[in-house]
């Protein structure tokens, strides 16, 4: 029986300390450390494979994200989780108001491309809101 193992009646005690009596790292501890390192590497590689890169966050992508949520609230696109189309005009209006607020607060600080996108999105979303409100 190894010295780091004590057997008793119905139980076994194993010494799992990393160092032996002389203060040296046990061979078993070195092997266990290598196994854990390999497991961590595999887990990291798996996480890298599972990770889907997100698009760059800029003002234009932020506006498009907000407009997608408006389309969801207008019932024009289905909820990705449930697959159902639900209409919530209050939330749609609130998000349109948020984009309008952004337009006012960013006036003079946007590129021409961002300004055009903002104006066209607002016009289109407002028209969709009016149509949804009437129907």
N, C-alpha and C positions, 0 to 999 in steps of 0.2 A: 504494500500500500504506500502511495507517495506521501511524503511528509506534509504536503499542504492539504491533505484530505483526511478527515477523521470520520470514522463510521461509528454510529451508535445504534441503539435499538430503534429502528424505524426511521432513521434520519441520517443524512450525510452532510458534513460541514466541509465546504471547499474554500480555500484561501484564494480570494480573487484580487488581492493586492497586487499592484504593478511591480513592486520591488521585493527582492528576497531579503533574507536576514543580513546579508553583507551590503545591502544598499544598491545592488545591481538590478537592472531591468530584467525581469523574467523573460525567457524565450517565448512563453505562451502569450505574454502581454504584447510582445513585438509582433507576433503573428496576428493577434486579434486586431492590433492597430492597423496592420496592412489590409485586413479584410474590411474593416470599417472605412478605410480610405477608398477602397475600390467601390464599396456600396455608395459612398457619397458621390464619387465620380459618375457612376451610373445614374444616380438620381438627378444630378446636375444636367447630364446629357439628355435625360428624359424630359426634364423641365424645359430645356432649350428647344426640344422638338415640339413640345406642347404649346410653347409660347407663340402667339400670333402677333407680329409686329403691328403696332397701331400707327395710323397715319400721323404725319406731322401736325401739331396743333398750331394753327395760325388763325388770324381773324376770319378768313374766308371759310375754313373748315368749321370754325365755331358757329358761324352764321348758318352754314348748311346743316349742322347738327340741330340747331334750334328750329330750322324750317322743317326738318324731318319729324321733330316732335309735334309741330303744329299739324302736319299732315296726318299724323297718328291720331291727334285729338279731333281732327275734322272727320275722322272715319274713312279717309281715303286710302290709308295703308293699314294692314293688319298688325296687331300687337305681335311682336316676335315670340313672346312666350306662350300666349294662349292661342294665337292664330286667328283671333276674332277681331272684327272691325267694330270699334266702339266710338261713339261721338260724345265729346265733352266740349261744348262750345265755350264755356267759361275758361277752361284751361287754354284753349286755342287762342282766345282773345288776350289772355294774360301774357302769353308768350309773344304774340304780335306786339303787344305794348312794350315788352322787354326789348324787342328788336328796335322799336321806335325810340325808346330811351337811349339805346346804344347809338343810334343814328345821331341823336341830338348831342350826346356827350362826346362823340368822336369827331364831330364836325371840324374840318380843317386838319385832321391828323391822319387821314386815310389816303392811300394811293388812289389814283383814278380808277383802277380796276376794282379795288375794294368798295369804293363809293358807288360805282355802277352796279356791282353785285348787290349791295345793300338796298339800293333804290328799287332794282328790278324784283328782288325777293319780296320786299315789303308790298309792292304793288300787286304782285301775283298772289301772295298770301292773303292780302285784304280782299281781293276779288273772290278767292275761294271761300273765305269766311262769309262774305255776303251771300254767295250762292248756297252755302250750307245752312245759313240762317233762314233762308227763304223756303228751303225744301224739307 
